[in-house]
Amino acid sequence: MGRAVSVLFYLFLAFITYVMAANVMPVTQPVGTDAHERRKALNRVYIGGIFAILFVVSALRFDIGNDYRQYTLTAHEAYVGGYVVTEAGFNALVRLVYTLFDGEYYELVFALFAFVTLALFLRAFARDSVSFSQSFFLFMTLGLYFQTFNTVRYYFALSVALCSMRYILEKDYIRFVFWIGFAALFHKSVLLVIPVYFAATFAWNRWVYGLGLAAGAVCFVCKSLLLKLALVLYPSYKNTIYLEGGTSLFSVVRIAAVLLLYLWFLRYMGSTFRAREDYRKIRFYGQLNFLAFLAATFFSFLPVVTRIVYYFSVSQLLMIPLMVKNIEDDMVKMKLKLLVTVVCIVYFAFFLLNAHQAGVGLLPYRTWLFCERYVYE
């Protein structure tokens, strides 16, 4: 499939699944009525259809992304007992799959990660978002679904982090730490969210933001020392292209735009909004996005800093629909929805235009049904 055809395929995929997501409605009918059960059943059908379509596309992919082939080699080494830097959970999963199927079927490993990662993202939208369709729209147009083709261990951990925001907000710390600890068996970087998410649940004064900006500037000046410390934690990044660091300009602009939207929203809603329960959630998401901005700018020199950024900015998928829901003026709400829609579509267009570049490698789309698979002796 050529690049242009692949772009059209991705556009169609996003369109058809969003049309299905738009039919997922809140269940407002009285419990126990036929209308209530019918609405729940329809929602399950649409969400199940979305999951099936996205899962098949993800599970059938071949050599897409910046690390697909490296993963197949890593899985081989984990299976035969070679040296690998991947976490114990991933290594154990590979050995289990390869042993059960008596062969190095890395396609099954990718399919398993796609299955669980997609299921967790959709679960978060259905359970924790005030609008499944809006969260799903952001998920597709911000490119997050397509980026799950890369670094499958990380995006699994990211999906767990998103689902775990509910527990930290509900002060269910035991469940929160348990699930983050489980995700760390596959990507240890997720442990970062334990102290950060906890800190973000508290209200920050203005001096905290000032201190954060000042600390970020100091760290950027001392980036050589911090880079050495980072390589102690991640020695596998030594002498690799990952040391180039960097965050895409599109990501920085997106995070900055969401921060401006957050500040406008607080100003527009006024001080009385702080008495509402939704304020605590929006504040939590907004403070995480402030940290995402710091990481994407002052800490852009760190290896694959985007992983740190996404642990914080993934909250946008829940934050933006929640802000829209709390605007009572219908005209303002409509304008905000239109603004978000247009910006996301433009962002998605730029994302697809750059999805073929080195380090992304999402174009053209290929499937192992028609390609010669990798075989290791």
NORTA-V954012 format. One record per residue. N is the residue number from 0. RES is the residue in one small letter. PHI is phi in degrees with one decimal (999 if undefined). D_FIRST is the distance of its C-alpha to the first C-alpha in Angstrom with 2 decimals. Layout:
BEGIN
n->N res->RES phi->PHI d_first->D_FIRST
n->N res->RES phi->PHI d_first->D_FIRST
END
This chain:
BEGIN
n->0 res->m phi->999 d_first->0.00
n->1 res->g phi->-67.6 d_first->3.83
n->2 res->r phi->-63.9 d_first->6.70
n->3 res->a phi->-62.7 d_first->8.37
n->4 res->v phi->-65.3 d_first->6.24
n->5 res->s phi->-64.6 d_first->6.14
n->6 res->v phi->-61.7 d_first->9.79
n->7 res->l phi->-62.5 d_first->10.55
n->8 res->f phi->-64.1 d_first->9.40
n->9 res->y phi->-64.1 d_first->11.67
n->10 res->l phi->-63.1 d_first->14.28
n->11 res->f phi->-64.4 d_first->14.47
n->12 res->l phi->-60.9 d_first->14.77
n->13 res->a phi->-65.3 d_first->17.54
n->14 res->f phi->-66.3 d_first->19.20
n->15 res->i phi->-66.6 d_first->19.51
n->16 res->t phi->-73.7 d_first->20.78
n->17 res->y phi->-70.2 d_first->23.16
n->18 res->v phi->-57.3 d_first->24.55
n->19 res->m phi->-68.3 d_first->25.40
n->20 res->a phi->-64.6 d_first->26.86
n->21 res->a phi->-64.8 d_first->29.01
n->22 res->n phi->-92.2 d_first->30.73
n->23 res->v phi->-85.7 d_first->31.88
n->24 res->m phi->-111.5 d_first->35.47
n->25 res->p phi->-61.1 d_first->38.38
n->26 res->v phi->-87.4 d_first->40.75
n->27 res->t phi->-105.2 d_first->43.92
n->28 res->q phi->-70.8 d_first->45.68
n->29 res->p phi->-57.6 d_first->48.79
n->30 res->v phi->-62.4 d_first->48.25
n->31 res->g phi->95.0 d_first->49.05
n->32 res->t phi->-83.6 d_first->48.44
n->33 res->d phi->-62.5 d_first->46.10
n->34 res->a phi->-63.3 d_first->44.24
n->35 res->h phi->-62.8 d_first->43.72
n->36 res->e phi->-67.4 d_first->42.31
n->37 res->r phi->-67.0 d_first->40.13
n->38 res->r phi->-65.0 d_first->38.61
n->39 res->k phi->-61.9 d_first->37.95
n->40 res->a phi->-65.8 d_first->36.33
n->41 res->l phi->-62.7 d_first->34.05
n->42 res->n phi->-59.7 d_first->33.02
n->43 res->r phi->-64.0 d_first->32.22
n->44 res->v phi->-64.4 d_first->30.12
n->45 res->y phi->-66.3 d_first->28.03
n->46 res->i phi->-65.9 d_first->27.69
n->47 res->g phi->-63.4 d_first->26.90
n->48 res->g phi->-65.2 d_first->24.16
n->49 res->i phi->-60.0 d_first->22.62
n->50 res->f phi->-60.2 d_first->22.92
n->51 res->a phi->-60.9 d_first->21.40
n->52 res->i phi->-64.0 d_first->18.22
n->53 res->l phi->-66.7 d_first->17.74
n->54 res->f phi->-65.6 d_first->18.83
n->55 res->v phi->-61.4 d_first->16.43
n->56 res->v phi->-62.1 d_first->13.37
n->57 res->s phi->-70.5 d_first->15.16
n->58 res->a phi->-70.2 d_first->16.47
n->59 res->l phi->-90.0 d_first->13.35
n->60 res->r phi->-67.2 d_first->11.57
n->61 res->f phi->-142.3 d_first->11.71
n->62 res->d phi->53.7 d_first->12.73
n->63 res->i phi->-110.9 d_first->12.04
n->64 res->g phi->105.4 d_first->15.08
n->65 res->n phi->-86.1 d_first->17.90
n->66 res->d phi->-141.9 d_first->19.67
n->67 res->y phi->-59.3 d_first->17.60
n->68 res->r phi->-65.1 d_first->18.72
n->69 res->q phi->-62.4 d_first->22.15
n->70 res->y phi->-64.7 d_first->22.52
n->71 res->t phi->-64.1 d_first->21.96
n->72 res->l phi->-70.9 d_first->24.64
n->73 res->t phi->-62.1 d_first->26.89
n->74 res->a phi->-62.3 d_first->26.73
n->75 res->h phi->-61.4 d_first->27.73
n->76 res->e phi->-64.9 d_first->30.61
n->77 res->a phi->-64.2 d_first->31.75
n->78 res->y phi->-71.4 d_first->31.85
n->79 res->v phi->-90.7 d_first->33.85
n->80 res->g phi->90.0 d_first->36.12
n->81 res->g phi->-79.2 d_first->34.94
n->82 res->y phi->-80.3 d_first->35.28
n->83 res->v phi->-137.7 d_first->32.89
n->84 res->v phi->-104.6 d_first->33.29
n->85 res->t phi->-74.4 d_first->31.61
n->86 res->e phi->-72.2 d_first->33.94
n->87 res->a phi->-62.5 d_first->35.81
n->88 res->g phi->-63.2 d_first->34.02
n->89 res->f phi->-64.7 d_first->30.59
n->90 res->n phi->-61.7 d_first->32.22
n->91 res->a phi->-66.8 d_first->34.13
n->92 res->l phi->-63.4 d_first->31.16
n->93 res->v phi->-61.0 d_first->29.22
n->94 res->r phi->-62.7 d_first->32.35
n->95 res->l phi->-64.1 d_first->32.90
n->96 res->v phi->-64.7 d_first->29.44
n->97 res->y phi->-66.4 d_first->29.42
n->98 res->t phi->-72.5 d_first->33.02
n->99 res->l phi->-62.7 d_first->32.64
n->100 res->f phi->-101.4 d_first->29.74
n->101 res->d phi->51.7 d_first->31.21
n->102 res->g phi->172.6 d_first->28.18
n->103 res->e phi->-87.0 d_first->25.89
n->104 res->y phi->-91.4 d_first->23.31
n->105 res->y phi->-65.0 d_first->21.88
n->106 res->e phi->-58.0 d_first->19.25
n->107 res->l phi->-68.8 d_first->22.34
n->108 res->v phi->-64.6 d_first->23.52
n->109 res->f phi->-60.8 d_first->20.41
n->110 res->a phi->-64.5 d_first->20.62
n->111 res->l phi->-63.0 d_first->24.31
n->112 res->f phi->-64.6 d_first->23.91
n->113 res->a phi->-62.6 d_first->21.30
n->114 res->f phi->-59.8 d_first->23.76
n->115 res->v phi->-70.9 d_first->26.78
n->116 res->t phi->-62.0 d_first->25.36
n->117 res->l phi->-62.8 d_first->23.95
n->118 res->a phi->-60.0 d_first->27.18
n->119 res->l phi->-70.9 d_first->29.31
n->120 res->f phi->-61.6 d_first->27.65
n->121 res->l phi->-65.5 d_first->27.94
n->122 res->r phi->-63.2 d_first->31.46
n->123 res->a phi->-62.5 d_first->32.46
n->124 res->f phi->-66.3 d_first->31.35
n->125 res->a phi->-73.2 d_first->33.19
n->126 res->r phi->-93.3 d_first->36.24
n->127 res->d phi->-109.9 d_first->36.78
n->128 res->s phi->-93.6 d_first->35.38
n->129 res->v phi->-77.5 d_first->37.48
n->130 res->s phi->-146.9 d_first->34.39
n->131 res->f phi->-57.3 d_first->31.45
n->132 res->s phi->-64.3 d_first->29.39
n->133 res->q phi->-67.9 d_first->30.15
n->134 res->s phi->-63.0 d_first->29.39
n->135 res->f phi->-66.0 d_first->26.08
n->136 res->f phi->-57.6 d_first->25.22
n->137 res->l phi->-64.4 d_first->26.03
n->138 res->f phi->-56.7 d_first->24.07
n->139 res->m phi->-80.7 d_first->20.80
n->140 res->t phi->-74.0 d_first->21.51
n->141 res->l phi->-82.7 d_first->22.93
n->142 res->g phi->81.7 d_first->19.71
n->143 res->l phi->-64.8 d_first->21.57
n->144 res->y phi->-59.2 d_first->19.39
n->145 res->f phi->-68.6 d_first->16.28
n->146 res->q phi->-73.4 d_first->18.68
n->147 res->t phi->-67.4 d_first->19.74
n->148 res->f phi->-67.9 d_first->16.69
n->149 res->n phi->-99.4 d_first->18.92
n->150 res->t phi->41.1 d_first->22.43
n->151 res->v phi->-60.2 d_first->22.68
n->152 res->r phi->-63.5 d_first->26.44
n->153 res->y phi->-66.0 d_first->27.05
n->154 res->y phi->-70.4 d_first->25.24
n->155 res->f phi->-64.0 d_first->27.14
n->156 res->a phi->-62.1 d_first->30.29
n->157 res->l phi->-65.0 d_first->29.40
n->158 res->s phi->-64.8 d_first->29.09
n->159 res->v phi->-65.8 d_first->32.47
n->160 res->a phi->-60.8 d_first->33.95
n->161 res->l phi->-63.4 d_first->32.99
n->162 res->c phi->-64.7 d_first->34.55
n->163 res->s phi->-77.8 d_first->37.57
n->164 res->m phi->-59.1 d_first->38.47
n->165 res->r phi->-59.2 d_first->40.17
n->166 res->y phi->-69.8 d_first->42.46
n->167 res->i phi->-70.0 d_first->43.55
n->168 res->l phi->-70.9 d_first->44.33
n->169 res->e phi->-87.2 d_first->46.34
n->170 res->k phi->61.2 d_first->48.08
n->171 res->d phi->-90.6 d_first->46.96
n->172 res->y phi->-67.5 d_first->46.87
n->173 res->i phi->-64.0 d_first->47.03
n->174 res->r phi->-66.1 d_first->43.88
n->175 res->f phi->-60.6 d_first->42.14
n->176 res->v phi->-65.7 d_first->43.03
n->177 res->f phi->-60.3 d_first->42.22
n->178 res->w phi->-69.9 d_first->38.61
n->179 res->i phi->-67.5 d_first->38.03
n->180 res->g phi->-62.7 d_first->39.68
n->181 res->f phi->-64.6 d_first->37.44
n->182 res->a phi->-62.7 d_first->34.29
n->183 res->a phi->-65.8 d_first->35.83
n->184 res->l phi->-66.8 d_first->35.61
n->185 res->f phi->-112.6 d_first->31.86
n->186 res->h phi->-155.4 d_first->31.95
n->187 res->k phi->-66.8 d_first->35.44
n->188 res->s phi->-61.3 d_first->34.69
n->189 res->v phi->-66.0 d_first->34.98
n->190 res->l phi->-59.9 d_first->38.73
n->191 res->l phi->-58.3 d_first->38.99
n->192 res->v phi->-73.6 d_first->38.72
n->193 res->i phi->-60.4 d_first->41.95
n->194 res->p phi->-71.9 d_first->44.35
n->195 res->v phi->-70.7 d_first->42.23
n->196 res->y phi->-62.0 d_first->41.63
n->197 res->f phi->-62.5 d_first->45.31
n->198 res->a phi->-64.5 d_first->46.45
n->199 res->a phi->-73.3 d_first->44.32
n->200 res->t phi->-76.6 d_first->46.20
n->201 res->f phi->-91.3 d_first->49.32
n->202 res->a phi->-76.0 d_first->50.13
n->203 res->w phi->-96.7 d_first->49.86
n->204 res->n phi->-79.4 d_first->52.49
n->205 res->r phi->-61.0 d_first->51.79
n->206 res->w phi->-67.1 d_first->53.08
n->207 res->v phi->-66.7 d_first->50.34
n->208 res->y phi->-64.0 d_first->47.69
n->209 res->g phi->-62.7 d_first->49.76
n->210 res->l phi->-63.9 d_first->50.15
n->211 res->g phi->-62.8 d_first->46.41
n->212 res->l phi->-65.0 d_first->45.73
n->213 res->a phi->-65.7 d_first->48.54
n->214 res->a phi->-64.1 d_first->47.42
n->215 res->g phi->-62.3 d_first->43.86
n->216 res->a phi->-64.8 d_first->45.28
n->217 res->v phi->-63.1 d_first->47.49
n->218 res->c phi->-63.1 d_first->44.66
n->219 res->f phi->-66.8 d_first->42.60
n->220 res->v phi->-66.2 d_first->45.63
n->221 res->c phi->-97.7 d_first->46.02
n->222 res->k phi->-63.8 d_first->42.33
n->223 res->s phi->-62.4 d_first->43.16
n->224 res->l phi->-66.4 d_first->45.32
n->225 res->l phi->-66.0 d_first->42.90
n->226 res->l phi->-65.9 d_first->40.06
n->227 res->k phi->-64.4 d_first->42.33
n->228 res->l phi->-65.2 d_first->43.07
n->229 res->a phi->-64.3 d_first->39.40
n->230 res->l phi->-73.1 d_first->38.85
n->231 res->v phi->-69.4 d_first->41.70
n->232 res->l phi->-76.8 d_first->39.80
n->233 res->y phi->-126.3 d_first->36.41
n->234 res->p phi->-63.5 d_first->37.38
n->235 res->s phi->-67.4 d_first->33.91
n->236 res->y phi->-86.7 d_first->32.87
n->237 res->k phi->-62.5 d_first->35.38
n->238 res->n phi->58.4 d_first->34.13
n->239 res->t phi->-121.7 d_first->30.49
n->240 res->i phi->-69.0 d_first->28.30
n->241 res->y phi->-65.3 d_first->29.03
n->242 res->l phi->-68.4 d_first->32.48
n->243 res->e phi->-68.9 d_first->31.13
n->244 res->g phi->59.1 d_first->31.05
n->245 res->g phi->94.1 d_first->30.26
n->246 res->t phi->-127.0 d_first->29.00
n->247 res->s phi->-63.5 d_first->26.53
n->248 res->l phi->-59.8 d_first->28.44
n->249 res->f phi->-61.9 d_first->26.49
n->250 res->s phi->-66.7 d_first->27.70
n->251 res->v phi->-62.9 d_first->31.24
n->252 res->v phi->-62.7 d_first->31.32
n->253 res->r phi->-61.9 d_first->30.05
n->254 res->i phi->-64.6 d_first->32.73
n->255 res->a phi->-62.8 d_first->35.38
n->256 res->a phi->-63.9 d_first->34.59
n->257 res->v phi->-67.0 d_first->34.98
n->258 res->l phi->-63.6 d_first->38.22
n->259 res->l phi->-64.0 d_first->39.55
n->260 res->l phi->-62.5 d_first->38.71
n->261 res->y phi->-62.9 d_first->40.57
n->262 res->l phi->-65.6 d_first->43.58
n->263 res->w phi->-61.8 d_first->43.66
n->264 res->f phi->-61.5 d_first->43.53
n->265 res->l phi->-62.8 d_first->46.48
n->266 res->r phi->-67.7 d_first->48.46
n->267 res->y phi->-66.5 d_first->47.77
n->268 res->m phi->-74.0 d_first->48.69
n->269 res->g phi->82.1 d_first->51.83
n->270 res->s phi->-68.4 d_first->53.92
n->271 res->t phi->-66.4 d_first->54.53
n->272 res->f phi->-65.2 d_first->50.91
n->273 res->r phi->-65.6 d_first->51.68
n->274 res->a phi->-82.4 d_first->53.68
n->275 res->r phi->-83.1 d_first->50.68
n->276 res->e phi->-66.3 d_first->48.82
n->277 res->d phi->-64.8 d_first->45.43
n->278 res->y phi->-61.0 d_first->46.68
n->279 res->r phi->-62.9 d_first->46.74
n->280 res->k phi->-68.3 d_first->43.08
n->281 res->i phi->-63.9 d_first->41.97
n->282 res->r phi->-62.1 d_first->44.14
n->283 res->f phi->-59.6 d_first->42.54
n->284 res->y phi->-64.9 d_first->39.00
n->285 res->g phi->-65.0 d_first->40.21
n->286 res->q phi->-67.8 d_first->41.89
n->287 res->l phi->-64.9 d_first->38.80
n->288 res->n phi->-69.2 d_first->36.89
n->289 res->f phi->-63.4 d_first->39.71
n->290 res->l phi->-65.5 d_first->39.19
n->291 res->a phi->-61.5 d_first->35.45
n->292 res->f phi->-64.7 d_first->36.42
n->293 res->l phi->-60.3 d_first->38.85
n->294 res->a phi->-64.6 d_first->36.36
n->295 res->a phi->-74.1 d_first->33.66
n->296 res->t phi->-108.6 d_first->36.22
n->297 res->f phi->-70.0 d_first->39.18
n->298 res->f phi->-111.3 d_first->37.41
n->299 res->s phi->-66.5 d_first->34.20
n->300 res->f phi->-79.8 d_first->35.36
n->301 res->l phi->-73.0 d_first->34.96
n->302 res->p phi->-58.2 d_first->32.14
n->303 res->v phi->38.2 d_first->29.14
n->304 res->v phi->-62.8 d_first->31.46
n->305 res->t phi->-58.5 d_first->28.67
n->306 res->r phi->-64.4 d_first->29.36
n->307 res->i phi->-65.9 d_first->32.91
n->308 res->v phi->-59.3 d_first->31.96
n->309 res->y phi->-69.5 d_first->29.72
n->310 res->y phi->-59.8 d_first->32.52
n->311 res->f phi->-94.1 d_first->34.56
n->312 res->s phi->-78.4 d_first->32.22
n->313 res->v phi->-61.8 d_first->30.48
n->314 res->s phi->-63.7 d_first->33.72
n->315 res->q phi->-58.8 d_first->32.48
n->316 res->l phi->-63.8 d_first->30.64
n->317 res->l phi->-102.1 d_first->34.13
n->318 res->m phi->-70.6 d_first->36.22
n->319 res->i phi->-63.7 d_first->34.88
n->320 res->p phi->-60.0 d_first->35.21
n->321 res->l phi->-69.2 d_first->38.65
n->322 res->m phi->-66.5 d_first->39.82
n->323 res->v phi->-59.1 d_first->38.69
n->324 res->k phi->-62.1 d_first->40.56
n->325 res->n phi->-83.7 d_first->43.77
n->326 res->i phi->-83.8 d_first->44.05
n->327 res->e phi->-86.1 d_first->46.57
n->328 res->d phi->-71.6 d_first->46.58
n->329 res->d phi->-61.6 d_first->44.14
n->330 res->m phi->-67.6 d_first->43.60
n->331 res->v phi->-64.6 d_first->42.87
n->332 res->k phi->-62.0 d_first->40.55
n->333 res->m phi->-63.6 d_first->38.61
n->334 res->k phi->-64.1 d_first->38.36
n->335 res->l phi->-66.3 d_first->37.19
n->336 res->k phi->-59.4 d_first->34.48
n->337 res->l phi->-63.5 d_first->33.32
n->338 res->l phi->-61.7 d_first->33.41
n->339 res->v phi->-61.6 d_first->31.39
n->340 res->t phi->-62.2 d_first->28.78
n->341 res->v phi->-64.4 d_first->28.41
n->342 res->v phi->-62.6 d_first->28.37
n->343 res->c phi->-67.8 d_first->25.73
n->344 res->i phi->-66.2 d_first->23.40
n->345 res->v phi->-63.3 d_first->23.95
n->346 res->y phi->-60.7 d_first->23.42
n->347 res->f phi->-63.1 d_first->20.11
n->348 res->a phi->-63.2 d_first->18.98
n->349 res->f phi->-64.4 d_first->20.14
n->350 res->f phi->-59.4 d_first->18.54
n->351 res->l phi->-67.7 d_first->15.00
n->352 res->l phi->-66.4 d_first->15.86
n->353 res->n phi->-109.8 d_first->16.91
n->354 res->a phi->-73.1 d_first->14.51
n->355 res->h phi->-91.7 d_first->12.92
n->356 res->q phi->-69.2 d_first->16.46
n->357 res->a phi->-60.9 d_first->18.18
n->358 res->g phi->92.5 d_first->19.76
n->359 res->v phi->-117.5 d_first->17.14
n->360 res->g phi->61.7 d_first->13.77
n->361 res->l phi->-92.0 d_first->11.95
n->362 res->l phi->-127.9 d_first->8.95
n->363 res->p phi->-79.6 d_first->6.12
n->364 res->y phi->-75.7 d_first->6.03
n->365 res->r phi->-134.2 d_first->6.40
n->366 res->t phi->-126.6 d_first->9.09
n->367 res->w phi->-70.9 d_first->12.17
n->368 res->l phi->-66.0 d_first->12.35
n->369 res->f phi->-125.6 d_first->10.39
n->370 res->c phi->-124.5 d_first->11.30
n->371 res->e phi->-81.1 d_first->14.83
n->372 res->r phi->-75.9 d_first->16.66
n->373 res->y phi->-79.6 d_first->19.23
n->374 res->v phi->-130.1 d_first->22.76
n->375 res->y phi->-116.8 d_first->25.90
n->376 res->e phi->-89.6 d_first->29.33
END
